[in-house]
Amino acid sequence: MSMSRTRGTRERLVVIGGDAAGMSAASQARRLNKPDELEIVAFERGTFTSYSACGIPYWVGGDVPDRDRLIARTPEEHRARDIDLRLRTEVMELDPEGQRVRARDVDSGAESWTSYDKLVIATGARPIRPDLPGVDAPGVHGVQTLDDGQALLDTLARTRGRRAVVVGAGYIGVEMAEALINRGYEVTVVNRGSEPMSTLDPDMGRLVHEAMEGLGITMVNDAEVTGILTGDDGRARAVATKDRDFPADVVVLGIGVRPETTLARAAGLPLGTHRGLLTDRSMRVRGYENIWAGGDCVEVLDLVSGQQRHIPLGTHANKHGQVIGTNAGGGYATFPGVVGTAVSKVCDLEIARTGLREKDAHRVGLRFETVTIESTSRAGYYPNSSPMTVKMLAEHRTGRLLGVQIVGREGAGKRVDTAAVALTAGMTAEQMTTLDLGYAPPFSPVWDPILVAARKAAAKVRGTS
């Protein structure tokens, strides 16, 4: 469905979105092509580029004192590399047949069409804003971009009250709750699920719940928000549920995000069940030779379940950008898929997961065994050893590793990387027991907690085969 376009010997690459995937793609394409070979034009509707959205809660909470520390590469640095970066410019329409995009200057309202030979869609994701009364009132914030983070900080600076309500208890909700506690707010988290962190099984989420309450956060589970109540000034003053109202001087939406694919959908590009763009292994949009997509706006292959998933993480976005930039720049690269690894924290409690939860395995029709073990981060006799809980899922009969969840103190979270490698390699729990992991008393027990779980899982699989 591509159309050839001759512009001398120089082609034009247009990038929509100036954060991780978009600017990684632009930068990689520039490394492979000189300016007289490839013109690169990038549109970004915000005021920042190449920043760490994952760092926003830590900036809001004060752990990161300066917003600019979250910026990996400034607009001026991109422009110095002959990338025509246009800030505060929003793409309003895609025309794949005509190979052009229509963009609007946010400040002046002026619109113009820009043609392309190659197109990269990196429009990211947008915070879910449920269709509820008052959800758009002043004082209600989603947190996805640096502009969002700045808007929230501006509200905190203007607000006299010290009551905050966070709606949702996923990664962003939990991290923002801690950030607001650090800012001296009384924080209530209103959560629709039975426990926080729905990316974990409920039994592991319960450990997070206890840690949040220990931090002084009020957790309200199994609560359905019915609206945001506003005062005479129109600003948010409470979050309403079916059972009661929770007073709030500021409200943060931590419900999650959806792929921002409005443009793609209007242009007829293929979307998956999670509303994300569908691509092949080279990150090309399916059916379009000259259009690539990456980052939070796409769906990716889950290597464990074999199904498409939407997993909005900066790690994936940067890898997508490298693959896209290589291919758009004339090289060859692929992105094989993910196993769903993520890590977070609440105060000093580290939370990690990779692979499938129990409900994920049930959904795809897998039979499995589960084990949960208690261990320590270091040898038990070594100072400052702390407890750790590891849950492992292994496939019934085959013993293939399906997923791992870890909750513990210092030294717990990054242990999930061992499981992520094992999942990617398709290892069984039995095979994992022989992994030659590093050992010394300051770093782990003789049997690392991951290996203890693998031994127990392998024995359970053997016992049920």
N, C-alpha and C positions, 0 to 999 in steps of 0.2 A: 504493500500500500504506500510505498514511498514514491516521491516524484524527484527526478533529477533536476538539479539547478546549477547552472554554470555561472561562476562569479570570478572570471579569470581562472587562476590556478588555486585561489584561496577559498576554502569552505568556511561556513559560519556555524559554530556550535552555540545554541541558545540553552541556557540553564535557568530553570524556574525554581527558586529557593536558594538562599544564601547561607545555609548552615552546613551541618556535617557532610551529608551525602552530596549535596549540590556543589559545594566549593571544593570538596575532595576530588570530585569528578573533574571540575574545571582545572584544578591545579595539576592533576595527573595528566590530563589531555595536553596542557601547556608544556609539561616536561617532555612530552613525546613529539610536540609540533612547535615550530617556530612561529612567531606572529605573522610572517608573510605566507605561511602555509595554512594556518587556522586562526580565524577570528573567533574570539569567545566573548559572548555577551551574557551576563548573569543578572536576573531580576530578583530583588528581595523587597518584600512589602514593608518590612520592619526597618530598624535603624542599626542593627548589628549583624555581623557575619561570623561564621566559624567559632561559635561559642559552645560552652558546655552547659546544656540545659540540665543535665544531671546535677550540676553544682548549685543550681538556684536555691534549693532549700538550705544549703549550708551558707550561702550568701545572706539569705533572709534571716537565718538564725544567728549570724554574726561570726561563725567559724571562719568564713572567708570575708575579710574586712573590705575588700575592694572589688566592685563589679568587674573591672577591667582584667582582673586575674582569671576570669572565666573565659576570656577571649583568646583563642589560640592564634588567630591571624586577623589583623584589622583590615578594613576596606582599603586603606592606603597601601598596605602590603600586597593585597591582591592586584590592585591597579598597577603597582610597580612591576608586576609580572605580566603586564599586557593583557589583563582580564578586564573587560569593560563592565564594571560592576555598577549597577544602577539601584541605589537604595530608595526606600519609600516609593517603590514602583510595583504595582500589583498587576499581575497578568489576569485579565478578565475573560479571555476566550482563547481556545486552541482551535486551529484549523488544520488538521492533519493532511487533508487532501491538498490544500493550498500551501502547505508547509510554512505556516506563519502563526504568530501569536499577537494578540491585541493586549497592550499594556496601558495602564492609567497611572499618571503621576498622582500620588496620594494628596499632595499639597495643592497643586494647581488644578487637578481634575483633567488635564490635557491627556488625550489618548492618541495612540499611534500603533500601526502594525509593524512588526519586525519579522522578516523572513528568516528561515533557517534551512540548513542542509541536514543538521543533526540536532536532536532535541533531547534534553535531560529533564525529567520531571522529578523534583525533590521537594514537594510541597508539604511534607511532614504530616503531623497529626494535630488535631485540635482537641482541647479539653471538652469532655462531655458536659453539656449544660442541659439538664433535663427540662422538659417543657412544664415548668412549674410556676405558679404565681410568684412574682418578685425576684425571680432568678437573675434578672438583668438589672436589679437595683444597684445604686452606688453602695460600695462596701462589700459586694460579692465578687470574688476573684477566682478565675482559673489561673493556673501557673504552668505555662508551657514555654514561653519565650523570655528573653531578658527584658523586653518591654513589659511583659506581664509581671515579672519580679519587681521591676522598678515601680510599677503602678501599685502593687501591694505594699511596698515599703513606704510609698508616699501616703497611702491610706493609714498605715500604722503611725506615721509621724503626725498626722492630723487628728487621729482619734484619741479622745480623752479616756474612754472606757478601756478596760483591760480584759474583756471577755471575748474569746474567739471560739467559733464552732467550725470544725472541719467536717465536711460531708464526704464520707467514703474513707476506707481504711486499706487501700492498696499502697503501693510504694510511695506515691506522691503524698497521699493522705497521712501516712504514718510519719514520713520525713518532715512534712510541713507542721504536723502536730508538735514534734520535738523542737522544730525551729521556733515556733511561737512560745513554747514553754521557755526556751532560752531567752526570748524577748521579754519575759516576765508576764505573760498572759495566762489567765485561767483558761484551759483548753478542754473542750468537750469534742469527742469524735463520735459522730452519728453514722452507724454502719448498718447497711442492709443485711449483711451476712451474719452467720452465727459466731464468727470470730474474725479478727483482723487478718490481713494478708491472705486474700483468697487464692493467691498463687501457691499457698501451702495447703496441705490437708488440715482440717479443723483441729486435730489433736496437736499438731505443731503450731498452728495459729494461736492456740490457747497459751502457749509459752510466751508468745509476743504480747498477748493481752495482759498477762500478769506483769510483764516488764513495763508496759505502758502505764499501767496503774501505779507501779512502783515509782515511776517518774513524775507522778502527780497528774496524769492525764485521765479524765473521766471517759471511760469507754461505754458506749450505748450500742449494743448489738441488736440484731433482729428488729431494726427500726426503719420504717419507710417514711422518708421525708415527703410532706404534702405541699410545702411551699415555704417561701421566705417572707416573713412578716416585716412590714416597713413602718417607720414612724411618720409623724407629721411632715418631716423634712424630706420624705421619700427614701431615706437611707435604710438599709437593713438593720433590724433591731432584734430579730429572733429567727430561729429555724424551727418550723412546725413539723411535728410528726403526728401520727394518728392518736398517740397516747398523751403527748404533752409538748409544750414549747420550750426551747432552749435559748435563753437570752444571748444575744451576740452583738458586739460592737464591730466585729469584722467576721466575714464568712469566707472560707476557702473551700473551693470545690476540688476534691481529690478523688473523683469517681472513676477517673481513667480517661483515656483518649480514644478517638476514632481516626482512621486514616482521612486526611484532607484530600479528597478526590473529587471535589465538586467540578473542577474544570475537566478532569478526565472523563467523568461520567457524562457531562454535557457533550463532550466530543466523541462519545461512543467507544471509548477505549475499554478493554475487558477488565472487569472487576470480579473479585472472589466473594465468598460468602461473608467475609468480614469487611467488605466494602473497600478492600485494598486492591491496588493494581496488581495484575498477574503478569509475571515476567518469566522468561526462560532462564537457564543457568548463567547466561552471559548478562543478565539483567535487562535484556531487551523486552519491551512490552510485546506481549504475544500478538503476532500478526502484523507487526510494524518494524521494518528493517532499520529505520533511522530514528527510532524513539526508544530511549532507555528510561528506567525509573528505579529509584532506590530510597532507602531511609524509611521513615515512619509511614509513608504513604503506600507501601507495598506489602503484600503477603509473601511469606517465605516458606520453604519446605521444612517441615519438622522431620528430622532424620530418624527419630524414634518411632513416631506414629505413622509416618508416610503421608501425612495430610498437610494442607496449607494452613498457616497460622499467621496472626498479626502480632508481632512482638516488637514494640517500639523501644529500641535501645540504641544508644549512641555507638556502642561497639559495632553493631550490625551496620549502621548508617555509614560509618567511616569505611568499613570493608566494601560495602556496596559502591561507594564513591570511587574507591581505587579500581574496582572491577570495571565500572562504567567508563571512567576516564581512560583506562587502558584500551577498552574496545572502541570507544568513540574516537580515540586518538590513533587508531590504526593497528593496535596490538591485539592480543588475545588473552582473556582471563575469564574465570568462572567463579560463581559463588554457589557452593554445593548445597548449603542449607544450615540449619542450626539445631541445637539440642535443647534450647530454652534455658540457658544458664543466667542467673541473676543473683545479685547479692545486695544487701542493705543493712541498716542498723537502726536500733532504737537505743539511744544513750550508748552504753557499752555492750549491749546485746547484739550479736551479729546474726544475720538471717540470710540463708543461702538455699538455693534450689536449682536443680537441673533435671531435665527429662520430664517424665509424666507424673502427675498426681494420680491418686486412686481413681477419681472421677474421669480423668483423661483416659486412663487405661480401659475403664469400663465403656466409655463412649466409643472407642475404636474396636471393642470386642475382644480385648486381650484378657486372658486369665493370668493371675499373678499371685505371688506370695509377698507379704510385707513383714519386715522386722524393724524393731526400734531398739536402739541400744543407748546406754549411758556410758560415757567415757570422760576423759580429761584431755586438756590441751597439751599438757606436758606429763612427764613421769610424775606419778602421784606424790613422790617424796620431794620433788623439786619445788622451790618457792614459787608462789603465785600461780600454781596450777589451778585451772578453772574447769567447771563441769561443761559437758557438751552432749547434746542429744542428736543422734543421727538416725534417720528413717530411710530405709532402702526398699525399693520395689524390684522384684525379679520375676521374669516370666515363668509361669507354671511349666514344669517339665524341662524346658530348654535351659532355664536359669539365666537367660539374657537379661542384662541390667536394663531396667526401664526408667528408674528415677531415683534421685537422692535429695533429701531435705536435711538441712543442718541448722540448729539453733544453739548458740552458746556464746561464751564471752571471748575475750581476745584470743586469736589464733583459730577460731572456728570457721569463719566465713570462707576464706580462700581455700580451705580444704575441698570445697566443692569442685575446684578445678580438676582434681584427680578423677572425680566421677565424670566430669564433662568429657575428659579425654577418653575414658573407658566407654562412655556412651557413643562417642563419635567412632570409635574403633569397633563397636559392636561386641564388646567383651561380655562374658558371662560373669556371674558372681564368683564362680569357682576360679576362673582365670584371674580375677582381681586379687584373690587371696595370695597370689604369688608375686604381686607387684613389688619391685625392689625400691621402696620409698626410703627417703632419708630419715635417719634416726639419731637423735642424741637427747638426753633427758631434758634440756631446755626447750626442745621443739615438739616432742611427742612421747607417748608411752612406747614401749617396745613394739607393741601392736598398735599401729595408728588407728584412730577411731573408724576411719573409712574401711580399713581391713577387718576390724572386729565385726562391723556390720556385714561385710561381704562374707566372712566365714559363717556367720549365723544364717545369712540368706541362702548360701550354698547348701548348708546342712538341712535347711527347711525344704529346699527344692528336692534334695535327694530323698528326704523322708516322705515326700508326697508323690514322687514319680512312680 
